[in-house]
């Protein structure tokens, strides 16, 4: 925040000049449509500036506000004068890493007024369009903040490929990781003006950006104190929509320098005819040098040091690292390069250590040990936290899906870990918790739980499935990159490990294919545990799966867990208890019959005599009759339970269906409800249809129209195919 000394940044002779623009800068003020598009892309949950507390949400919802804002922005665009209120902001401090006592370990994020963010977005879009059309911005080296480019994926994958290639071909490779001191905060405002002029930005917009940084003030907000307004005399604002492009343009001056002929021959050649030698990686302020010889690294580093001296920026030697691979005794080995910055030796990565670039760890074995350790500790920690929460098992599964998986997805994407390791460690860890939450025994299958809801599963995916999705996303980003080098990298890195992911066109296809395998496993390999779910797939009305899940989600925890165990037939029936060696025999002492799940829910004579099945049947029937009576006042409902007129009033005989409905047009609807075991749904439908066929023919002689509805369902509320006719009737009526 402190004022910087006055300094004139003249373009040095060694910096190559850009050619005259082929495409002119589009200086037309932004239209309502362009501003609306910017507003729609802005995140609803982004923090508002504390000074005006104005959120982006009103602008998203109100066309009138957008119209007024368009007029204001067009006026500011034409005049080049930024309103004073827009040049007031609040900054919060985000801890990066290491000690919280060192201010350098915090990143200041500036919360600006929403109108200013929208305005700077319009300036950024116009500038980027001009720069990209005229090929002024380099995207083969600098991949930070580049629209339509996954720079972190591309750089980390490319660097990993070079290390593996060097080891495989037993060739020398020297890497230097460079760290700029407070890079965004050290950019001089006069340097920005020089850089804008270098990139041939029109003078009007140079002055507009200069006006933005003139007397820009911010307060620093913490939990304990609030500073007075501080003048921002140096640096670009992190959190500002224009700042990333301005910083990239500053760095682009150096990138243009190392693209000249004297540096092009440097770098590590991967030995692939379609991969050009790579000598520099840049993502915003994170820089990496890669060369085949140590002296080449020193040449590039000297050039960067010279550029830093011109730009008044400084390298932190204590934060820089070097790494080397060399051939010795016919073997590739790690060595310690000797590379200097201003006579200061850069620390070399030790043999048993790793270095980190853009969130990915690299070491000589390339065994991803840090990523594995993180995944193990993070997954275990989050699962234990979820486990301790006094929540319904459904919500614990949701936390797993919506919190744990996104939390670890970055490491699942950038690290090429063996999928078998994921399955054996992380999947096993998660499956054990699933069993605990849902009370599923160790030998109970989880395949049904991992199916989609359309198949009456619970739409849960394994960590290994998420890993495959992440790898597919990574591979597709490489293949579809706008950078030709990255496209070539995709084909060069299509190894045996990656081929399994290249077969998927999208990440969504992964879960579908894996679930197909699980369905095949259930249908072909499982016997007793697949008994119910296969009957549901065969005989159930699949269109009700969503409604069935909505009902199951509202169940209390004990019944919810009961349903999940019911589906894979792992409830503690005596038959299962004998299999698990927890009981001596499987005969139920009430009726001396073999106690299977089917026997309990639909076939026990003792339960029938006690009225348990009748109570279940009548409860559903009463709910159905009450609902129909409430939605259609012109219907007269006859039901074979107390509180309603008896169906015999219509049928005139002892053969009474469960429910009869008549309307004013002499139409009769005969409804028979059957609740039984899922394997018997088709048989029950056929049996009841045959039973009431003669009755329906008899009623057709007396009434205008007679329709028979066969409502057959399983014990956990899954409806049979024949219920579709009744569903259509309810929708129509």
N, C-alpha and C positions, 0 to 999 in steps of 0.2 A: 504494500500500500504506500510505502514511502516514495517521495518524489525522486525521480532519477535525474542524473546530471544531464545537462544539455549536450546533445551529441548529434552530429550530422552523419547520416549513413549514406555514403556515396557508393555507387555500384563499383566493385573492384574490377580490375582488368581481367582477372582470371575467370570471372563469371560469364558464361556464354549468354549472348542476348537472344531473346525470343524473336521469331519472325513476325512480320506484320500480320494482324488478324485477317483471316479469310472471311469469318462470320462476324458481323457487327454486334455490339452489345445491345441487347433489347432493353431500351430505356423507357418503354411504355409503362405507365403506372399500372400496378396490379389490378385486375378486374375483381368483381364480386365473386366470380366463379373460382378464381385462383385463391383468393383469401378463404373462401369456404372450404376448398380442398385442404388447405394448410390446417385450418381449425379442426376438420374431421380427423386428420392424422395425429393431432396432439392428444396426449394421454389424458383421460378424464381424471385419473387419480393423481396427477402431478400437483405438487404443492403450490399454493397461491403465494404471492408476495405478501409478507406480513404487514407491509405498509398500507396497502389498499384492500387486502384480503379478497381480491377479485379473482374468481375461479374461471376456468375455461368453459365450464358447463353452461352458463347463460348464453355464451356465444354459439355453442353447439346447438342449443335448443331454440334460439330466437333469431329468425331471419332479419327482423327489424334492427337488432343490435349489430348484426353483421353488416347491414346496409350502412348504418351510421359509422361503424368502424372503417368500412371501405373508403368512405369519404374522407375520414381523418387521415388514413394511411396514404391515400393518393395525394393529399395536401402536403404531408410531410415528405413524401417521395419527391414531389416537384420542387419544394423549397430547399430540401436538404438540411433543414433545421429540426433537430430533435427536441420535443417538449421537455422542459426542465423536470416535470414529474416523472417522465420516463427514465431519466438519468439518476433516479434514486432507487436503491435496492437494499436487500438484506442478505447477508452471507452467513451460512451455517458451516461448521467445521466437521468434516467426515474423517474419522480415524482410518488411516491406511494400514499400517502395521507397525510392529516394534513398540518402543516406549511411548506412552502418552505424555511424558514430560517434555519431549522434543517437539516444538511447533512444526518442524519440517515433516513430521510424520502425520500431519493432518492435511486434508485437501479442502480448500474453501469452495463451496458451491454457492453461487449467487442466485437468489430467487428474485427474478425481475417481474415487472408489471406484464400482464398478459398481452396488452396491446403492443408493447415493445417487442415481445417475443414473436408475435405474428409479423410485425414490421421487419424485424431482422431476418425472419425466415424468407420473406419475399426478396430481400436484398441478396441473401445467400443463394436462393434458387436462380436468380438472374445471373449472379456471378459464376456459379458453378456451370450453368448452361454455356456461358461464354467461354469459360476456360476449357471445358471438355470438348466443345465443338472445334476449338482451335488447337487441340492437343497440347495445351500449356501445362496440364496437370498429368503427372506420371503415376500410373496405377500398377505398374509391375513391381515397383519398389515400395512406394508409399500406399498402404492399404487402410490406413486409419480414417474413419469417418467418411468413407466413400460409399455413396448410395448404390444399392444393388450389389454390393460386394461383401462377402463374409471374410474380412481381412484376417481375423484371428485364426479361423479354420485354415485359410490358405497358407499363411506364414508358418503356423505350427506344423502343418502336414508337410510342407516343403522342407523345413529344417530337419524334421525327423527322417525324411527320405534321404537327405544329403548325408546325415550321420551313418545311416545304415549302408548307404552306397559306398561311403569311404571305407567302412569296415569290410564289406564284402569284396571290394576290389583291392583292398590293402593299399590304400592311397592316403597321402597326407591331407589333413584338414585342420585348419585353424579357425577358431571362432572367438570373436570378442563381443561381449555384451556391454553396451554403453549406457550410462545414466546421466541425463542432463539435470543439473541442479534447478529445481523449481521451474521446470521448462515453461509452462504456461504463464507463470507469474513473472518471468524474466524477459518477456518479449517487450521491447521498447515501442512506445507508440509512434515514434518517428521512424522506427524500422518498418512498422506496418505501412506507413505512407510510402516509403521507398519501395517496398515489396509490391504494393498495389500499382505503383507506377511501372515497375518492372514487368508486371503481368498485363500492362496496357489497359487497366480498368479506367473508364472515363473519369475525367477530373471531377465532374459533379458528384460522383459516388465516392471518390476519394475524400472529398470535402465532407460528404454526409457521414462517412465513418469517422473522420477526424472530429466532427462535431459530436458524435456519439460519445467518444472518449474524452471530450473536453469537459472538465468539471463533473465527471461521473463520480458519484459518492455512494458509499454503502456503509451500513452498520453491521457489525459482527454480533450475532446472536448466539448465546450459549444458554445452558440451563441455569447458570448462576448470575450472568451479567449481560448487559447490553452496552456496547460502546457508542460513543458519539459517531456522527457521520465522518467517515474517513475518505479522503480523496484518492481515487485510483489513478495513480500517475504512471504506472508501469504494469504490463501484463495484460493478457486477454482474459476475459471473465469465463470461468468454468460454470456452465449452466446456461450460458447465452447461446442462442441458436446460430449466431454468426461466427463465434470464436473458433470452433473446430476448423472451419474452412480457412480463416485467417491464419491459424497456426500452421495448417498444411501448406499454405502458400509461402509462409516464411521458410519452412523446411524444404519446400520445392526448389528454392534457390540453390541449396546444396545438392539436391538430387540432380538438378540440371547440370551441375558441375561434374559430378562423378559419372554422368552419362557420356562425357566427352571421350574422345579416342584414347587419351592417355590412361584412362581407367578401365575401359571396356574389356581389355585383354586380361584384367585381373579377375579373381574370383575362382570358385570351385566348379570344375566341369564334371558333371555327373556321368559323363560318358555315354549319354543318350543323344542321338543326332537331332532330336526335336526339342531338347531342353537346352536353353542357352545358359552359359556360365552365370552363376549367381554370386554376387559379391556384396550385396547390401540388402538387408530387410529393414523396413521402417513401418512402424504402426504408431501414428501420432508422434510421441517423443521417445518411444521405445525402439532402439536401434541395435542391429546385430550385423557384424561383418563376418563373411564366410569366404575364405580363400584356400588355395591349395598349398600356399607357402607362408611362412611366418613373416617374411619381409614384405609380402604383398599386403598383409594385414596392417603392418606398420605404416606403409605408404598411404593406405586409405585413412588410417587413424590420424596421421599427420594432416591430411587434407581436411578432415573433419575438425581438428583442433584449430586450423587456420580459419575455417568458416566460423567456428564458435568465437574466435577472437574478433572477427569482423562484426558478428551479430551481437556481441557483448553477452554471450551466454557461456556457461561454464560446465565442464564435465566433472562429476564427482568420482575421482579416482578410487576412493574407498568403496564405492558401490558398483564399480565396473568389475567384470570377470572375464577370464580367458579360459579356453578349453582347446585341447589339441589331440589329434589322432595321428600316429606316425607308424610306418612299417619298420619293424626291427626283427631280425632273425626269421624272416618269412612270416611274421605274424603282425597283425594290427594291434597296437597298444596305445594306451592313453599317455600323453606326455604333458609337460607344463610349459606352455609358451612364455617367452619373455617379451612382452609388449609394453611400451611406455607411453604415458600421457604427460607431457611437460616434465620429463625426467622422473616421473613417478611410475613405479612398476605396478601393472594391473595384477591383482591377485588371481592365480590360476586355480581352477576347480580341482580338488584332490581326487585321487583315484576312487575312493569309496563314497564320493559325494555326487550330488546332482546339481544342475543349474536350472533355473526356471525362466521361461520366456512366454509371455502372454498366457500365463496360467498353466502351461504344460511343462512337465519336468523331463529333463534329458540326462541320461548318464551313459556310461560306456556300454554296459550290457543292454541298454534300452529295454529294461524289464518292467518299467512302469511301477516300480515298487512304491513310490510315494503316492501315486494315484490309488493303488490297491489299499495302502494303509489308510488313506483318507476315506475311501469308500467303506471299508470295514468299520472304522471308528464312527464315522458319521451315521451310517445305517444303524449300527448297534445303539448308538446314543439316542437317535430319534425314535427308534422302535421302543426303547425302554421308557422314554418320556410319554409316548402314546399309551403304552401299556399301563402306566401308573395313573392315567387320567380316569376319573369316574364317569366314563362315557358309555353309551350304547355301542355295541360292536359295529353297527353300521357306520357310526361316525368315526370310529377308529380306522375302518377300512378307507373312509373318505380322506382322512388325514394322511394315510399311507399314499393314496393316489395323488392328492393335491398339494401335499407338502413334502413328503420324503422324496418321491421320484423327481420333482422339479429341482429339489435341493442338490441332488447328486447328478443331474443330467449333464452338467458341463463336463465333469470328469468322465462320464460315460461316452461323451462325444469326442473329445480331443485325444483320449488315450486309447490306443489300439490293444486293449486287453483281450485275452483269450476268452471267448464266450463260455467255454467249459468252466473256467474259474469262476465266472459270475454265477453260473447255475449251481456249482457245488458249494459256494460260500454264501453269497448274498441271497440267492433264491431260498436256500435252505434256512437261513436265518429268518427271512420274512415268513416262510411257510410255517415255521414253528409258532410264530406269533399269531398267524391266521388261525391255526388250530386252537390256540389258547383262547383267543377272543370268541371264536364260534363254537368252542367245545367239541371240535371234531377230533376223533381218536387218531393216534399215529398212523394206523393203517388205512384211514379214510382218504379217499382220493380228493384232491383239490381241483381236478380238471374241470368239474362242473362250475365251481366258483369262478374260474378263470375264463369262462365263456361269455359271450356278449349277451345282453338282455333279450335280444330277439330269440335266443336259444334257451331262455329261462336260466341263464347264468347271472352273475353279479357284476359283470363288466370290470373285473379286476385284471390287471396285467402284471406279469412277473418283472423283476428287475432285468432279467436277461432279455425279455421282450422289449423293454424300454431301451436297453443297450443296443439292440439290433436296430430299433427305430432311429436312435441317435446316430449310429454309424451310417445308416442309409441317408440321413439328412446331410452328414458330412460329405459322403461320396457324391451325392447329387449337387452339393454346393461347388465341389471341385469341378465336376463335369460341366455344369451350367455356368461357370464363371465367365465374366466378360473379359477376363485376362487370358490371352492365348497360352502363356506359360503355365497357368494353373490348369487349363484344359489338358495340356500335354502331360502335366504331373499326374493327372487322374489316370491316364493310360499307362504311364510309366510305373505307377504304384499299384497297378492291378495285379496283385500277387494272389497266391492261394488263400491268404487270410481275408482279402477284400472281395474276392469273387462272390462269396456267399451274400454280400450286401449289395453288390452291383446288379443282382438279379431282380431287385425290387425297384419299381418305378417311383413309388412314394412311400413315406413312412406309414401312412394309414394301411397300406397293403400288408405290412408286416404282421400286425395283430390278426388280420383276416386269415393269412396263410397259417400262422401258428395255431389259431383256433380251429382251422380245418383239420390240422394234425391231431388236436386234442379230441375233436369229434370222432375222427377215425379210431383213435385209441379207445375211446369210450365204447364205440359200437363194436369193435373187433376184439378187444382184450379184456374188458371188464365184464363180469357176469352179474353177481348180486348187486353190486354198487351201481350198475348202469340200468338196472331193471326199471326203475321209475322214470328216469329222465328219457330213456328210449321210448317208453310208452307215451310220454308227453309229446315228444317230437312226432311220433306216429299218429296219435289220435287227438291231440289238443288243437284248439283253434288258435293258430299262431298270432293272429291279429290282436289278441288280448294280452300278449306278453307285457306290453308297456303298462296296461292297467293293472295287471297282476302284480308287477313290481311296485307300482305306486301304493297298492294296498299292503304289500309285504313291508315296505319301508316305514309304514305307520305302526307296525306291530311293536309291542314291548320286547325288550331284549331276549327274554327267555323263549318267547314264541318265535321270534326272528331266528334265533339259533336253532330252534326245533325244526323250522322249515328248511334251513340249509342242510341239516343232517338228514332230514326226511328225503331230500332230493337224491342224496347218494347212499341212502339206506344204511346209515351208520348209527341209528338210534339204538339205545341199549335194550333191544329185544332179547329174549332168552336165546333165540337162535344165534344172534350175534355174540352174546355173552359166552356161549359154548365155544364159538370159533375163537374168541379172544382168551379162552381158558379162564373165564371168570365165573363160570357156572358149571354144574355137574350135568344137568339135562335141560332140554328146551321145552318141557311140558309146563303149561300154565296151570297153577294149582286151583284156579277158579273153575276151569272147565276141562282140564286134563287134555287140552289140545296143544299142538305144536305152536309156540308163540312166535309167529313171524309178524312183520309190520302189517301185512295185509290182514292177518287174523285180528290184530288189535283195532285197526281203523274201520273194518267193514264186515268181518266174518265171525266174530265171537258171539255165541248164543247168549252167554251170560250178560254181556253188554247190551244185547238187543232186548233181553227180558227186563233189564234195569231201565230201559228207555233212553239210553245214551245216544244211540243212533237216531232215534225219533226226535230227541231234543235238538240235535244238530240240524236235522232235516227241517223241522218246523221253524227253527230260528231263521234259517235262510229264506224259507217260504214266506214267513211273516214280513221280513224286511222287503222282499220283492213285491208283495201285495201292497204294502204301505207306500212304497215308492210309486208304483203304477197308479194308485188312487190319487196321489198328490199331484201328479203331472197331467193326468187326464180326467177331468171332472165328468166327462160324458161317458166314461167307462164304468160299467157295473162289475165289480170284482166278486167272484164267488171262490171261497177258499176252504179247504178241508181242515181248518183249525178254528178254534173258538174266536169269536169277535167278528167273523165274516159269515155271510150267507153260504149255505152248503152247496157245493156244485151239483148235488142231486136235483136241485130245483130246475136246473137246465137239462141235465142228462136224463132225469126221470128213471134212473135205475141205480142199482147198488154199485156199479162199476164207476167209481168216482175218481176222476183225475185230481191232481193236487190243486190246480188253479184253472178257473174258467172265467173268461172276460166276454162281456157282451156290450155292443154299442147300439146307438139309435138306428142304425141301418140294418139291423138283424144279422150282423156279422158276429161269429163266435170264434174265440181263440182259446184253444185247449192247450194247457201247459202242464207238462209232467216233469217234476224235479227228481233227479236221482243223484245221490252222493255216495260214491264208493271208492274203491281203490283204483289208482290210475291205470293199472294194467287191464282193468275190466271196463273201461269207459266205452269202448266200441261195442262190447257184448251187451252192456246195459242199454245202450242206445237202441240196438236191434231188438232186444227183448221188450222194451217199453213200446216201441213202434208197433210191433206185432200185437201187443196186448190191447192197444187203443185203436187199432185199425177199424174194427167193427163198430166201435162207438162213434168214431168220426163219420163213418158212412151213414150211420143211423141219424146223426145230427144234421147231415147235409140234406136229408129229406125234409127237415123241419125249418131250417134257417137258410138265409140268403147265401152265406159263405162261411165255411168252416176251415180254420187253419190250425194245424197241430204243430206245437213247438216242443221239441224234445230237449229239455235242459238237463244235460248230463255233465257232471263235474267230478273232479277228484277230491280227495279229503283235504287238500291244501288249497282248494279254490281254483284249480286249473280247469278251464271249460273245454268241452269236447268240440269237434268239428261242427256238429249239428247245432251248436249254440249260435253259430254265425247267422242263421236265419232269424233268430230272436233279436240278435244285436241289430240287424238291418231293420227289423220291425220297430225297435225303440228309436233308432235314428230317424226313420221315416215319420213316425208318429209325433 
